[in-house]
Amino acid sequence: MGILRADRITGLGGANAIKGSAHFHGGGDCGGLETEVSSDFQFGSNDFTIEVWANWSGFDSSGFETIVKSGNTNASNSMFQFDYKSSESKLRIIPYVSNSSVVKQVSFTPEFDRWYHLAAVRDGNNLKIFIDGTQTGGDLAFSDTIDTETTGLSIGKRAMSDENNGYERNFNGYLSNLRIVNGTAIYTADFTPPTNQLEKTSDTVLLALQSPGNLFQEATGKKLYVAADRLNQQSVTPSRFTPNSPVGFSTTTDVGSQYGTTFDGFGNFATSTYMVPPGGNTRERNRGRALWMGGYAPSQYRTMIDFVNIQSLGNAQHFGELGSTSTGEGSECSSSTRAIQGGGSLVNTMEFVTIANESNITNFGDLTVARRSLDALSNDTRGIWAGGTTNPAMSDVIDFVTIATAGDAADFGNLTVGRRNIGTAASPTRGLFAGGNPGSSPLTDDTIDYITIASAGDAIDFGNLSSTFREGSGCSNGTRGVFNVGGPGSDVVNTLEFITIASTGNTTDYGDLFYAVGNAGGTSNGTRGVFGGGSGAAYTNIIQFITIATTGDAQDFGDLTFTRIPYGATSDSHGGIS
C-alpha cells in the first residue's frame, strides 16, 4: 500500500464553504446597498457583534471607506457605523450617544486584494475590534447607551438614499458574509476566523452578502435595495468569494448545486492499481492558459491581465499589467508562446507578453490605424486585427503581424462592412469575423466574413448569424466556431450559435449562456471555450464555459479578478493553433 498525501491536494470547497460576496465599485457613483427600515438595529445598552469578510481594491478619495452604517449622515438619525479611515489607517467602530459620535478605533493598514475577517463587538462595558481573529488595540471602554432610532442600514456607503451630501465614503472592493447580532458578544477573546458560511443565530438581525448570484439575499428575511439614486450606475454587483481567498480557505466554483469535497489528512491506495495520466493531445495536457487583458469597469479603463488554466475550473489569477489604461479597450491574439494586445482608446499601440511567464506587458509595435473596440484572431504564426472605431467612424481595416517578430503591423485588406465589437473564430488556416456594430441604426449586424490567414486580401462573405448582434464574442476548436450573440447594451441575450469553419453558411443554435452578457472575452484551449466578464443587466466577473464539439448550455467556470468588460481574450492553445 502507498500513502496519498491528500492534504496537499488543492480541492474545491465543501457545501458549507463561503461562496458569495458583493463587489462595491467605489468612486462617486457607488450607490451601495440599503436595508429596509427596522427597529432590530437598535442596540441600546445590549451586547452586539458586527462581523464581515472584507477585501479592498482601493481607497476612497475622501479618506474613509464605509462598511456598514445606520441612518444618514446626520448624527441625529444615526446609531452606529463600522468603517475604515484610510487617511489615518484606522479601523473604527462608532456608536452615537446623545446625537454625537463616540469614535473607538485601532491601527490597521490593509493590503489590497487580500481578504480580512473583521469584527466589532460590545462585551459589557467594553468595545473590542478583532482583525483575522486577533483582538487589536485592547479593550475600548464604553458604558453608554447607544441612541435609538428606527432606521435602515447603508452597506458599502455612508448614508441611505440621496444623503451623502458630497461625502461619499464608499467602499471599493468586496464584502462577504456581513452578520449583525443584537444581544450577544460572539467573540470575547482571540479566535480562529470562520471558514464556513456564517449562519443565522437567534439574535441575528442581518446576514447578507452570501450569494454569488443574488445581491439581495438576506437570511432574516429583510429586504435589500441598491440605493435609489444610483440604481443605474451598476455600482454594486454579486460575486463569489473572490479574489484571492485566504491561505488554507476552501473556496468553491459553485457549479449548479454541486460542490466539491475538501481533502485533508492522509489516504491509502493499493500499489497494484495504476495511476493513469490525463487523456487528450499534447496541447490539451500541457497548455491551455487563457489571458484577459485590460478592459473597462464602471467609470474607467483597467490595466490588469488575468489568467486561468482552461482545463481546470477555478478563479482567475493576476498575471501582470498593461502599459497604460489607453490600451484597455484593445483586443488580443496569440501563438502558442506569445500574446499580443493591440489598439485601445484611439491608440495604435501593440504590446506583448510571454504566456508562460507572469509579467507586465512589453512594447511590440504599432497598428496601421489607431482605433478602439477592434477584434483579433490568429494562427500560430500570424496575428490579425480587424474593425473597430476611430470615433465616430467605423473601421473596415484589417492589420496583420508575424507574432514571433516585434514590429509594426502591415495592411492585410478590408472587411465587407466596417464595424466594431465583432465575434471572432479561427482554424489554423481561416479566420471568421461575425456580427458587430456598424455604427448606424439598428446598430447591429448579422454579417459573417472570412479570410485566409496566410494570404492578405479583402474579407469574403461567409454567411449570416441567426441573430444580429453588436457586442458578441467567439471561440473555436479549429473545426467549429461558437459565437455569443451578446448585446446591444443592457438588452443582452444568452444565445450561443455555431458554424463549421471550413464550410460557408449560416449559424445554427448551440445553446445558452447561463448568465446573459455582452462584450465578454472569448477564447478556448481547443476543446473547451470560455467567456469571461462583460456587461448586461450589470457588469460581471463571471467566467462561463462550454465544450465546443457538443451543443448545450454554458456552465459556471469561476471569476475574473475584477468585474469588467474585457473586450477580448486569447490563449496558448486556441482553435487557430495547430
C-alpha positions, -999 to +999 in steps of 0.1 A: +000+000+000+011+036-006+001+068+012-016+096-006-009+130+010-044+144+003-037+174+025-015+187-003-043+185-028-059+217-038-095+207-037-128+225-041-147+238-011-173+218+007-210+226+006-206+249+036-177+269+022-181+307+019-193+312-017-208+346-021-198+383-018-207+416-032-184+438-052-186+475-045-171+495-073-161+526-053-159+561-066-185+589-065-211+568-083-212+539-058-247+537-045-240+507-022-269+488-006-296+497+018-318+476+041-354+482+049-362+503+080-363+481+111-361+485+149-339+454+150-308+476+146-314+494+180-285+482+202-292+505+232-271+490+260-271+455+246-241+434+237-236+432+199-214+417+172-208+431+137-186+409+115-177+408+079-151+395+054-136+425+036-112+428+006-101+463-005-093+471-042-086+507-034-094+536-011-120+563-015-107+598-023-124+611+009-101+590+031-129+570+045-145+536+034-178+527+050-186+490+057-220+495+074-238+524+090-272+531+104-293+560+091-280+590+073-251+614+076-269+635+102-259+623+137-294+628+150-306+599+127-277+575+133-270+548+158-236+532+148-212+528+120-183+504+112-157+519+088-121+523+078-104+557+079-077+552+053-063+587+057-052+577+092-050+539+089-077+534+115-104+507+117-133+522+136-165+513+154-185+544+161-216+544+184-238+575+186-246+588+220-268+619+225-265+627+188-227+627+189-203+601+176-180+582+200-151+571+180-134+539+190-105+529+167-074+508+162-045+510+138-048+489+107-033+490+072-050+465+049-033+452+017-052+454-015-067+422-029-065+403+004-093+391+025-096+401+062-121+389+087-132+420+108-154+420+139-166+448+162-180+435+195-196+451+225-189+429+256-205+446+286-188+479+291-161+474+265-158+475+228-134+451+211-121+450+175-108+418+160-088+415+128-084+380+115-095+367+149-069+387+169-081+415+192-063+447+182-058+477+205-071+461+237-105+468+253-121+501+244-141+514+274-177+522+266-206+522+291-231+545+274-265+537+259-265+540+221-291+563+206-323+547+195-337+554+160-360+534+137-340+533+105-323+511+080-287+504+073-264+515+044-238+490+033-207+500+014-216+537+016-220+564+042-257+572+041-291+559+029-307+572-002-295+606-015-280+620+016-243+615+012-241+653+007-207+652-011-192+628+015-194+595-004-170+575+018-177+545-004-162+510-001-140+499-031-137+461-031-155+430-019-176+424+012-189+390+022-209+374+050-220+406+068-236+394+100-250+417+127-261+402+160-280+422+186-278+408+221-247+386+220-210+392+221-199+363+199-162+369+202-148+379+236-112+366+231-089+357+202-105+332+178-099+314+145-118+332+118-147+311+103-140+292+071-176+282+066-205+304+055-220+322+085-253+310+099-282+328+114-284+327+152-314+335+174-300+371+179-290+377+142-307+408+128-288+409+095-270+382+075-262+392+039-237+392+010-235+354+009-248+346-026-226+346-057-256+354-079-283+372-057-273+406-043-304+409-023-304+375-005-307+381+033-311+353+059-335+370+083-360+380+056-352+417+054-354+435+020-322+449+005-320+475-022-295+492-045-295+529-034-323+545-054-302+575-066-276+552-080-297+524-094-284+528-130-248+531-121-242+493-117-221+503-086-225+470-067-228+435-082-230+400-068-198+379-069-181+349-055-158+349-025-131+363-048-104+372-054-075+357-035-092+338-008-072+334+024-045+307+025-060+274+036-095+286+029-118+263+010-135+281-019-160+267-044-166+270-081-203+268-074-213+247-105-250+245-102-259+229-068-228+206-068-198+214-047-166+196-045-150+179-015-124+194+007-094+170+011-073+167+042-053+142+061-039+110+045-053+083+024-041+048+014-041+033-020-030+000-034+003+000-053-012-027-075-035+000-090-024+022-119-021+059-119-034+069-154-021+102-170-048+125-183-061+119-218-062+143-247-035+155-271-003+173-260-019+207-264-047+199-240-024+183-214+005+208-214-011+240-225-044+258-220-036+291-204-062+318-212-055+356-208-078+385-204-060+418-209-074+451-196-110+461-201-135+486-188-152+487-154-176+514-143-160+548-149-126+538-161-104+515-182-084+488-165-049+476-169-049+442-151-041+410-170-058+378-157-052+342-165-068+308-159-059+272-169-089+264-191-088+226-184-093+233-147-123+251-132-115+279-109-110+317-104-086+337-125-053+349-111-033+381-117-008+378-145+006+414-148-004+449-161-008+467-194+014+496-200-015+521-199-052+525-194-053+537-230-048+501-242-076+488-220-101+487-249-079+468-272-080+431-282-055+403-282-044+373-302-016+348-296+006+320-308+014+290-285+040+311-267+033+349-271+002+370-267-002+405-282-026+432-272-034+457-300-053+491-301-072+508-274-087+542-267-078+556-301-042+544-299-023+521-323-002+506-296+007+469-297+022+452-266+031+416-258+037+390-231+052+356-230+022+335-219+041+310-197+057+338-176+035+362-155+048+397-160+039+432-172+035+438-209+062+449-233+061+471-264+057+453-297+050+479-324+021+499-339-011+491-358-017+508-392-046+528-378-054+539-342-088+526-331-107+510-302-132+482-299-114+462-326-112+424-325-084+399-332-077+363-342-046+343-351-030+311-360+004+300-345+023+324-369+002+354-378-019+377-357-049+396-373-068+427-360-100+438-378-126+466-375-131+489-345-139+526-345-119+557-350-147+576-332-172+581-346-164+563-379-164+525-380-133+509-395-131+481-420-093+479-417-076+445-413-040+445-400-015+417-395+018+409-378+041+380-375+037+371-339+073+359-333+088+392-346+082+425-329+075+454-353+047+474-369+016+459-384+010+458-422-022+462-441-040+429-448-072+441-465-107+452-456-139+438-440-170+436-461-186+460-436-169+484-412-179+476-376-167+472-340-172+447-312-170+417-336-170+380-326-141+360-339-132+324-345-103+307-363-088+275-376-051+272-385-059+284-420-091+305-419-104+334-397-140+345-392-154+379-381-191+377-370-216+405-363-207+437-346-219+473-345-219+491-379-225+525-363-259+531-379-294+521-369-302+494-357-265+493-346-264+455-350-251+434-379-255+397-388-226+395-413-200+368-411-168+375-431-139+352-436-102+354-446-074+330-454-049+339-427-018+332-447-029+353-477-035+390-475-067+403-492-102+415-485-126+395-464-153+374-482-189+368-472-192+336-452-229+336-443-251+352-416-258+349-379-293+338-370-295+368-346-280+402-352-256+414-325-231+441-318-214+431-286-207+395-291-176+373-288-164+339-301-142+309-296-133+279-316-116+245-316-101+247-351-132+230-367-162+247-351-167+284-341-192+293-314-204+329-310-221+346-280-247+369-296-244+395-268-260+430-269-270+456-277-264+474-244-284+462-214-307+443-238-283+413-239-294+378-247-278+345-237-279+330-272-250+308-285-247+299-322-221+279-341-207+272-376-183+248-392-153+270-401-143+251-433-178+254-448-195+287-456-231+291-444-253+305-417-251+297-380-271+271-361-283+272-325-258+259-299-274+266-265-274+294-240-251+312-216-262+307-180-256+345-175-266+368-203-238+391-211-223+412-240-187+421-247-174+390-228-138+380-238-140+346-255-112+321-261-105+283-259-080+255-254-091+236-285-116+216-265-133+240-241-144+275-248-146+302-221-163+336-220-151+359-192-167+391-178-188+415-198-219+435-191-257+433-194-280+440-165-248+447-146-211+444-151-198+409-141-167+390-134-182+356-142-163+331-164-186+306-183-175+276-203-187+252-230-174+220-246-171+233-282-176+199-300-210+193-284-241+215-281-257+227-249-258+254-223-228+270-208-217+263-172-200+283-145-162+282-146-151+308-119-144+345-117-121+371-131-101+390-105-121+422-113-156+429-126-152+444-161-158+443-199-125+427-211-133+432-249-111+403-258-093+372-247-067+347-260-049+315-251-018+295-260-040+267-275-070+282-292-086+269-324-062+288-347-032+270-333-025+236-350 
